[in-house]
């Protein structure tokens, strides 16, 4: 069963003639007081601004929702990706002719 969402305020996308846009978000006093009661240990609140399927009767195009995601306690540190370093053959050198994209078939002239 999905968790109930906590909604705040209203949001509306505003488009400009030059192709740019912004999302104008507004909260009333009651929204702000509810948010104050939901601050995390560090004093922050995380919100998500999501596009609505259809605009509201007042033209609101986005919803503002409390973000309840928390990282799991079993997070492991990221593993480093091994880097590739060409290893010389037993002779101690790498022959450019052994590397397919470095084969020289014609002599270059300038």
N, C-alpha and C positions, 0 to 999 in steps of 0.2 A: 504494500500500500504506500502511495506517495505521501510525502510530508506536506502539510498545509503551507501555503505561501503567505508571507506577510507583505502587503503592498503599501507603498507610501506615495503620496503626491500624484502629480501628473507630469507627462512629458510629451513634447510635440516637436517634430522635426521641422526645421525652417530651412527652405532651399533658397539659394541666392541665384541671381541671373548669371553669375560667372561659373556656375556648376557646383560651387561649394555648398556645404550645408552644415548645420549644427543642430544639436538637440537641446531645447530649452526645457529645463526641469524646474518645477515649482513645488514647494512644500508649505503646508499651513502650520500654524502653531501646534496643533494636536499631533501632526506627523513628527515635528521636531522633538516634542516631549516624549513620544513613544520611542524615537531613535535614541534619545539620551538614556533610556532604560535598557537598551540593547547593546550598549558599548561593550567591546571585548576587554580582556585584561589590560591591554595596552591603551585603552581609551579610544579605539577606532570602531567604526561600523562599516561593514562591507556591503555594498549595494550592487545590483545588476540592473542595467537598463536594457529592456528587451522590446523588440518591435512587436506591436500587436498585430494579430491576424487582419483585423479591420479597424479603421479609426473609430473612435467613440463619437457620440452625437455632438461633442464639443470640439472634435478635430484632434484629439490626443492620439498620437501615432505610436507611442511607446509606453511601457509600464515600468515602474521602478519597484524592485523586489529585494527583500533582505536576502543576502547571500549567506547561506548556512553551511557551506562547504568547509570542512576542516580536514587537514592532512591526517592520514592514518599514523599511528604511533610506531608502526613497523617500517618506516621508510629507511631504506638502505642507501648509503652514499653512492653516488653515480660512479660507474666504472669508467675508467679511461679507455678510449678507443686506441688500440695499438697503432702506432705509426709505422709506415713502411719505409724501411731504409734498405737500399740494395746492398747485398752482401757480396764482397769480392769472391771470385772463385779461388781455388787453391793457389794459384799463381800470384795472388795478391792484387790483381787488377781486374777491372771489368772491361771487356772488349765491346766497343760500341756496336760491332757487327752482331753481337748476341742479343741485342735489344731490338725488337722488330721495328719500332718507330724511329730508330736512330740509324737505320741502314743507309749508307751513302752509295747510291748507284751511279751518280754523275758527279763529275768534279765541278765545283762552283767557280765561276769567274765573275769578276767585278769590273 
